[in-house]
Amino acid sequence: MAALVVMALMVAAVVVLPLIILRLAIGLVFLPFKLLGVVLRVVFGVVGLVFKVLFSGVGLVFGLLAAVFFLVLLPLLPFALVGLGLWLVLRESRPRRALHIA
């Protein structure tokens, strides 16, 4: 019975050992691509983080500028509309000049 177990282990070793060697060889072949993938992931992660911080700061600044712009100009809107109306009325009340073509 022990001889049968030993023989089964030897057959298993003959079958499994080449598979292990093949897996290691394929892993070594693809190792540079895995390393390149890790390097690119780190580089693009850092670049993405920089752009995220930069554009969130720019968006925050423009948002604050827009809020201040509307908080200042929104109360002035009625005066601007009255001024626009007066300008339109006064412009129409002036006589028009004839167009002289030389």
Secondary structure, DSSP 4 states (H G I P E B T S, - for coil): -HHHHHHHHHHHHHHHHHHHHHHHHHHHHHHHHHHHHHHHHHHHHHHHHHHHHHHHHHHHHHHHHHHHHHHHHHHHHHHHHHHHHHHHHHHHHSPPPPPPP-
